[in-house]
Amino acid sequence: EVLAGVLQAEVRCLCLDENEQPAALYGARPGQSAVPLSGDETAVNDKTGLPPSGDTVELPLQNNGIRLAVLQIPLETMNTISEADKQLVQSLSETITLAMDRFRTAKQKIRSEEEAAQERYRSNLLRAISHDLRTPLTAICGYLELLEKEPLSATSLQYVAIIRERTDVMTQLTEELFRYSVVLSVPLAQSLQEVSVNRILEGSIAAMY
């Protein structure tokens, strides 16, 4: 908007994402607010990433070698303005670049904080679920031990054995869930290694029977 007012000409800006790919295209005319361009106006040039609109000068806005956006200014306008106005355009471009860089940095920081908060919430939820499961399981195991000491018929002993087996499996799964929640809560360096998926599946299936 400021550049369009200074140059008294239409100015377009193609905003790029973090991968330097086109993300959004805006256009501004003198005395008007910048508006997003859509439809035929957003047909872009394969080389520049900007829409064709006659002869133009394209000014990349970049910081530390990373392109943030590309400005498109009519060539006729750039050829007719004074050196002082060209310096003003350069100064405004640098100001816009700094503002966009700060905005992107702030956005990335907010995203990182949100991801960290979600990870903490997920870890705390798993830990709470694990705790809520372990408490009644501990009581069940205690009553099972008392029941196993009682004189029972062969059928009752068979039922108790099945309950004991299922309870042990549930206890193991709960412990694994608790350990997983602990791992999530502590950042660890990843150490990748090859494993046999078949062997893991066999062990998991065997543990259920």
Rosetta blueprint (number, residue, H / E / L):
1 E L
2 V H
3 L H
4 A H
5 G H
6 V H
7 L H
8 Q L
9 A L
10 E L
11 V E
12 R E
13 C E
14 L E
15 C E
16 L E
17 D L
18 E L
19 N L
20 E L
21 Q L
22 P E
23 A E
24 A E
25 L E
26 Y E
27 G E
28 A E
29 R L
30 P L
31 G L
32 Q L
33 S L
34 A L
35 V E
36 P E
37 L L
38 S L
39 G H
40 D H
41 E H
42 T H
43 A L
44 V L
45 N L
46 D L
47 K L
48 T L
49 G L
50 L L
51 P L
52 P L
53 S L
54 G L
55 D L
56 T E
57 V E
58 E E
59 L E
60 P E
61 L E
62 Q E
63 N E
64 N L
65 G L
66 I E
67 R E
68 L E
69 A E
70 V E
71 L E
72 Q E
73 I E
74 P E
75 L H
76 E H
77 T H
78 M H
79 N H
80 T H
81 I L
82 S L
83 E H
84 A H
85 D H
86 K H
87 Q H
88 L H
89 V H
90 Q H
91 S H
92 L H
93 S H
94 E H
95 T H
96 I H
97 T H
98 L H
99 A H
100 M H
101 D H
102 R H
103 F H
104 R H
105 T H
106 A H
107 K H
108 Q H
109 K H
110 I H
111 R H
112 S H
113 E H
114 E H
115 E H
116 A H
117 A H
118 Q H
119 E H
120 R H
121 Y H
122 R H
123 S H
124 N H
125 L H
126 L H
127 R H
128 A H
129 I H
130 S H
131 H H
132 D H
133 L H
134 R H
135 T H
136 P H
137 L H
138 T H
139 A H
140 I H
141 C H
142 G H
143 Y H
144 L H
145 E H
146 L H
147 L H
148 E H
149 K L
150 E L
151 P L
152 L L
153 S L
154 A H
155 T H
156 S H
157 L H
158 Q H
159 Y H
160 V H
161 A H
162 I H
163 I H
164 R H
165 E H
166 R H
167 T H
168 D H
169 V H
170 M H
171 T H
172 Q H
173 L H
174 T H
175 E H
176 E H
177 L H
178 F H
179 R H
180 Y H
181 S H
182 V H
183 V H
184 L H
185 S H
186 V L
187 P L
188 L L
189 A L
190 Q L
191 S L
192 L L
193 Q L
194 E L
195 V L
196 S L
197 V H
198 N H
199 R H
200 I H
201 L H
202 E H
203 G H
204 S H
205 I H
206 A H
207 A H
208 M L
209 Y L
